[in-house]
Amino acid sequence: MGETLLDVKGLTCPLPVLKANKALRGLPAGSRLTVLTTDPASVADFRAFCKETGHALVAFGEEAGAYRFVIRKRADPPA
């Protein structure tokens, strides 16, 4: 499965989550999306987003004021 990078540093809530959601829609199930943000609120936002949508938050880190989230897209629901 592929991995895509989304750099949304400098944007504030709710834009990082909205842009990540849009990016995930264009990816196949099982793909990984790495999101880079600088908004401290994104920590809670991405945890809640993944919990509510069924995507997996497989990694999270913070370094020098930047946050990195790795999200694996859930399997598409059956048609």
Backbone as CSV, one residue per row, in Angstrom:
resi,resn,N_x,N_y,N_z,CA_x,CA_y,CA_z,C_x,C_y,C_z
1,MET,0.842,-1.187,0.000,0.000,0.000,0.000,0.883,1.245,0.000
2,GLY,0.393,2.300,-0.600,1.159,3.524,-0.704,1.050,4.408,0.517
3,GLU,1.898,5.425,0.534,1.854,6.417,1.605,1.881,7.792,0.964
4,THR,1.023,8.687,1.444,0.889,10.027,0.917,1.219,11.023,2.021
5,LEU,1.863,12.116,1.679,2.215,13.160,2.642,1.327,14.371,2.421
6,LEU,0.759,14.871,3.519,-0.064,16.082,3.484,0.524,17.063,4.485
7,ASP,1.091,18.151,3.995,1.702,19.169,4.852,0.714,20.318,5.009
8,VAL,0.130,20.427,6.204,-0.832,21.493,6.483,-0.332,22.379,7.628
9,LYS,0.997,22.462,7.746,1.581,23.322,8.784,1.144,24.764,8.543
10,GLY,0.821,25.447,9.633,0.375,26.831,9.547,-1.136,26.983,9.514
11,LEU,-1.857,25.910,9.213,-3.325,25.970,9.210,-3.856,25.620,10.594
12,THR,-4.988,26.212,10.940,-5.586,25.947,12.244,-6.907,25.205,12.098
13,CYS,-7.355,24.671,13.208,-8.588,23.900,13.311,-9.728,24.662,12.635
14,PRO,-10.532,24.010,11.843,-10.618,22.591,11.533,-9.945,22.211,10.217
15,LEU,-9.201,23.138,9.611,-8.660,22.902,8.266,-7.763,21.666,8.145
16,PRO,-6.851,21.381,9.094,-6.035,20.172,8.914,-6.863,18.891,8.787
17,VAL,-7.883,18.746,9.616,-8.731,17.547,9.557,-9.553,17.540,8.270
18,LEU,-10.080,18.664,7.873,-10.883,18.721,6.642,-10.034,18.354,5.424
19,LYS,-8.816,18.873,5.367,-7.942,18.557,4.233,-7.501,17.086,4.269
20,ALA,-7.276,16.548,5.459,-6.927,15.131,5.580,-8.090,14.254,5.134
21,ASN,-9.294,14.614,5.533,-10.477,13.848,5.143,-10.618,13.832,3.620
22,LYS,-10.405,14.980,2.994,-10.495,15.058,1.529,-9.419,14.189,0.883
23,ALA,-8.205,14.235,1.428,-7.111,13.427,0.878,-7.404,11.939,1.024
24,LEU,-7.942,11.538,2.172,-8.248,10.128,2.401,-9.304,9.613,1.430
25,ARG,-10.262,10.444,1.080,-11.317,10.023,0.146,-10.740,9.597,-1.195
26,GLY,-9.609,10.194,-1.592,-9.011,9.876,-2.879,-8.033,8.710,-2.840
27,LEU,-7.851,8.107,-1.665,-6.894,7.010,-1.524,-7.602,5.662,-1.435
28,PRO,-6.948,4.603,-1.891,-7.539,3.267,-1.743,-7.485,2.804,-0.289
29,ALA,-8.370,1.886,0.074,-8.412,1.327,1.424,-7.046,0.747,1.781
30,GLY,-6.631,0.964,3.015,-5.360,0.440,3.487,-4.178,1.363,3.257
31,SER,-4.366,2.415,2.469,-3.285,3.368,2.225,-3.006,4.176,3.481
32,ARG,-1.789,4.709,3.547,-1.411,5.544,4.690,-1.286,6.995,4.252
33,LEU,-1.776,7.867,5.127,-1.660,9.306,4.931,-0.867,9.859,6.107
34,THR,0.251,10.514,5.816,1.033,11.183,6.849,0.681,12.663,6.800
35,VAL,0.247,13.191,7.940,-0.180,14.584,8.026,0.779,15.331,8.949
36,LEU,1.288,16.469,8.476,2.151,17.336,9.271,1.393,18.609,9.611
37,THR,1.302,18.929,10.913,0.586,20.129,11.353,1.417,20.883,12.380
38,THR,0.991,22.120,12.648,1.590,22.898,13.730,0.537,23.325,14.746
39,ASP,-0.705,23.011,14.515,-1.801,23.403,15.409,-1.907,22.426,16.575
40,PRO,-1.682,22.889,17.825,-1.786,21.988,18.977,-3.165,21.331,19.109
41,ALA,-4.209,21.991,18.644,-5.558,21.426,18.718,-5.705,20.217,17.808
42,SER,-4.807,20.058,16.845,-4.918,18.936,15.909,-4.727,17.591,16.605
43,VAL,-4.041,17.571,17.745,-3.837,16.306,18.463,-5.184,15.704,18.841
44,ALA,-6.012,16.474,19.518,-7.346,15.991,19.895,-8.229,15.811,18.670
45,ASP,-8.091,16.714,17.705,-8.926,16.652,16.500,-8.700,15.361,15.717
46,PHE,-7.435,14.981,15.505,-7.164,13.779,14.722,-7.528,12.505,15.476
47,ARG,-7.357,12.505,16.792,-7.789,11.334,17.570,-9.297,11.147,17.449
48,ALA,-10.042,12.224,17.591,-11.508,12.153,17.479,-11.922,11.788,16.051
49,PHE,-11.273,12.373,15.065,-11.583,12.095,13.663,-11.421,10.609,13.361
50,CYS,-10.301,10.036,13.781,-10.056,8.613,13.505,-11.054,7.727,14.239
51,LYS,-11.351,8.066,15.470,-12.317,7.280,16.247,-13.696,7.294,15.585
52,GLU,-14.106,8.458,15.095,-15.445,8.588,14.514,-15.557,8.020,13.107
53,THR,-14.468,8.032,12.350,-14.537,7.593,10.948,-14.102,6.151,10.737
54,GLY,-13.402,5.576,11.717,-12.933,4.207,11.565,-11.559,4.079,10.932
55,HIS,-10.944,5.211,10.589,-9.569,5.177,10.111,-8.666,4.899,11.315
56,ALA,-7.507,4.284,11.082,-6.604,3.939,12.180,-5.496,4.979,12.302
57,LEU,-5.333,5.523,13.511,-4.203,6.398,13.798,-3.064,5.476,14.212
58,VAL,-2.163,5.185,13.279,-1.127,4.175,13.527,0.138,4.755,14.140
59,ALA,0.326,6.069,14.028,1.496,6.692,14.648,1.217,8.167,14.885
60,PHE,1.822,8.680,15.940,1.723,10.095,16.274,3.039,10.515,16.901
61,GLY,3.513,11.696,16.543,4.732,12.213,17.144,4.733,13.722,17.120
62,GLU,5.580,14.302,17.978,5.719,15.752,18.031,7.195,16.074,18.148
63,GLU,7.638,17.015,17.325,9.040,17.422,17.361,9.148,18.883,16.965
64,ALA,9.735,19.665,17.836,9.989,21.086,17.570,8.725,21.838,17.155
65,GLY,7.616,21.565,17.838,6.376,22.277,17.565,5.602,21.797,16.359
66,ALA,6.047,20.724,15.738,5.319,20.155,14.600,4.792,18.779,14.997
67,TYR,3.592,18.475,14.550,2.933,17.210,14.865,2.869,16.363,13.605
68,ARG,3.068,15.062,13.788,3.046,14.123,12.662,2.058,13.010,12.991
69,PHE,1.087,12.832,12.124,0.079,11.788,12.284,0.183,10.849,11.092
70,VAL,0.148,9.546,11.340,0.086,8.567,10.264,-1.251,7.858,10.404
71,ILE,-2.068,7.986,9.380,-3.429,7.453,9.386,-3.550,6.398,8.296
72,ARG,-4.085,5.225,8.644,-4.356,4.187,7.642,-5.849,4.235,7.324
73,LYS,-6.145,4.364,6.038,-7.539,4.446,5.612,-8.253,3.125,5.864
74,ARG,-9.448,3.231,6.390,-10.255,2.031,6.673,-10.676,1.358,5.381
75,ALA,-11.087,0.117,5.513,-11.649,-0.602,4.367,-12.954,0.075,3.969
76,ASP,-13.161,0.206,2.686,-14.406,0.812,2.210,-15.573,-0.088,2.608
77,PRO,-16.702,0.529,3.012,-17.871,-0.286,3.335,-18.378,-1.023,2.106
78,PRO,-18.957,-2.205,2.298,-19.481,-2.956,1.157,-20.567,-2.183,0.415
79,ALA,-20.628,-2.358,-0.872,-21.615,-1.629,-1.682,-22.990,-2.243,-1.553
